């Protein structure tokens, strides 16, 4: 039987990052990837002269050393640092993001309603859900005009189901003083005020990690089928049995529990899917944004992004994101694409543009639903598994909301802990 110290499940940024940070010889680890290409969701499509990712993957580095770790393996000048421009399409007009700091840009009646409800918000409200948090912190006007409809489109669920801190540090908090100050001195800084993006798409970050790794230690097209926790043996889709000391899994946590043969309450874990349309047109954008948020429930998508505005290309290149429930039946993709094109025209994004290229991909899971129940269940089971050498990592293994850089930080910390320097 083949044996390794570290069996890595998944070749996304977390799995590849863990392998590259390991202080161990290559024969000590093996990475299994069920797909025939590495990268997970951080993959890129190049079609008809357009460069699209599976979805909008932009890096917001807070750790310069990690950024250098990647860019040192990339061609000089291939990565651009971009100052983000993003907005919200509300009631036929565009306002700056975040909504709560730019309510003064709304039509007068909407502005007064938001300001009134912000001042008289129910600060004594019992906060048991994400929806409660929105009402208690920002008032009914801001919550009902943007934050609730937008996030219900994104998560494809009732926000009462989500834990109050479901978005963690990624939720753009704002105090009343900040909001009022913004009327006169605009300051829309956020965690992603700038981002980096390679000319070849997000896959270039994947390639930067792959450049450090021996390809023979990455088994593409081979999935994990089961884990015997007592014998420390993994079985793969190719019939291989592999003895291990540690498993590092970025697979969705409920799937990992299944692979381990562990029973669990499936209702605790929920998520949504995201259907992404990548669309290419024959002429430039008329908007200057890098992405726009769309809370209007009558519009099928919740966000539209403009790749062409990153590198100022002469053809509009869009990604469109549609949130779907986890149990939604298979989509009628051609019909949805026609709906998307119709909504883009209604919003004034597509005018005389002609569609010349298209691509779509379904992300399942996309966003996990962080609930009070899932937090307790995950913490308990993940700790139990870690005691048996099974480490659940990344957005889906950790059942959390995080940035791609966070996955690399986590992977590096785990690799350093399991292979300390001599």
Secondary structure, DSSP 4 states (H G I P E B T S, - for coil): -EEEEEEEE--SHHHHHHHHH--S-GGGEEEEESSSSS-TT--EEEETTEEEESS---B--S-HHHHHHHHTTS-TT-EEEEE--EEEEETTEEEESSGGG-GGGS-HHHHHHHHHHHHT--TTS---SHHHHHHHHHHHHHIIIIIHHHHHHHH-S-GGGS-TTTTGGGS----HHHHHHHHHS-----TTSEEEEETT-THHHHHHHHTTS-GGGEEET--EEEEETTTTEEEETTS-EEEEEEEEE-S-HHHHHHHTT----GGG--EEEEEEEEEEESS--S---SEEEE--TTSS-SEEEETHHHHT-SS-EEEEEEEEETTPPPP-HHHHHHHHHHHHHHTTS-SS--EEEEEEEEEEEEEE---HHHHHHHHHHHHHHHTTTEEE-HHHHTTS---HHHHHHHHHHHHHHHS---
